[in-house]
Amino acid sequence: MRKKSKRNPSIYFLLIALIVLIADRITKHLALQGNYLKNYGLLFGTFDIPGLRWVFVILVILVLVFLIYVLSMKDIKKNPLFQLGLLLMIAGLIGNVIDRIFYGFIIDFINIRVSAFNLADASITAGALLIIFKLIRKER
């Protein structure tokens, strides 16, 4: 009789996050060739205050360190949905901090009436929603 092997979803989630980060970089590179908006603020253009580039970079790096720490916690490793949410947020934050370091702004190219955003923003939002969903579901 063969033993069922337990696959670790963490590897797949890490791969998904890496694909999201690569797709974000590729789409932003393509956007630079055509139509894009320069976002000097944070997520979806909030807090667009001139001269805060490095403050935002430092804040995002601190958030990244915290999220990576949370990801390494024992309880989180047992919670696949929470893991995926954290990794999506980490991938999105890395994508946007790369923009801010190298360009001084975030490259937004998906324009809707109320805001402009990019794949990194969508990844951060999706990750946060997964975590919120998991927390709400856990309390019930």
C-alpha positions, 0 to 999 in steps of 0.5 A: 500500500502506497502512502499518500504524500502530503504536498506542501502548499507553501511551495505552490503559493511561493510560485504564485507570488513569484509569477505575480511579481514577474507579471507585474514587472513585465506589464509595467515595462510594457506600460512604460512604452505607452500609456501609464500614470505616475503614482507618487502616493500609496495604494491607488494613489492615496497620500500623494504628498510630494517629497515622501519617496524615501519615507514610503520606501522605508515604510514599505520595507518595514511592512515587508519585514513584518509580513515576512516575520508573520509568514514564518510563524508556526501557526501561519504555516498551518493556514494555507489561505493566510499564507497565500494572502501574505505572499500575494501582499509581499509580491505586490509590495515588492513590485511597487517598492522596486518602482519607487526606488528606480523611478521615484513613482509607481507605474499605474496603467489600469485606469478606472474612473475612480483610480488607477492601479497596477497588478501589484496593487491588485495583488496587495488587495487580493492578499488582504481580502484573503486574510480578512476572509480567513479571519472572519471565517475563523471567528464564526 
